């Protein structure tokens, strides 16, 4: 944990040692006291267009002329 304290001011140094960050998070009493809940909105089935409609939609967009305003 000493390495985490010395590099905490530099977020790029933390990216070089992600395991020490994960270890510090596991030991953190403040994080353990946080209330949390699990939300899984992406687990719901897709209720949009079917695959064929998506392919036709993508092809229509690709066929549109390109402009510099896009």
N, C-alpha and C positions, 0 to 999 in steps of 0.2 A: 503493500500500500504506500510506502514512501514515494515510489515513483509517480503515483497518481497525484499526490500533493504537489510535487515539483513540476509536473507538466499540466496541471489543471488550468493554469492561466493561458496555455497555448492549445487550442482545440486541434490543431494539426498534429501536435505531438501525441495527443490522445488517440488519434486514428492509427498511429504506428503501433500502439499496444492495446488493442481492443479487449484482450483478455483481462488486463488489469482493471479496465473500466467495468466489465461485466462482474468481476469479483467484488469490486467496491459496491456495485449496485446490490449484489446478493447480501452483503453485510450491512447495508444501510438501514438503520432503524427508522429514519424518516420516510423512506420509501415503503417500508413494511406497514407503516401506520396509515398510508393513503388508502382511501376507499376506492374500489374499482368495480367495474362490471364488464362483462364480455358482451360486445355487440358484434353480430355477424351479418351485416346487411348483404354481403356478397354471396352468402350461402343460399339466398333465395333463387328460385328458377328465373331464367331470363324470360320476360313477358313481352319482349319487343318483336321485331320482324324475324321471320324465319331465315335460315341461311341463304336461300335463293334470293330473297328480297335484299339482303345485305350486299350480295354480289352485284345485283343490278344497280343498287344505289351507289356503290363504289365506282362501278363502271360509268355511270352517268356523271358523277363528279369528276372522274378522270378525263372524260370527254369534253368538259367545259374548257373554254379558252383561258389561258393563263393571263393574268394582268398584274402589273406592278403594284397595284393597290392591295393585293392579298397579303 
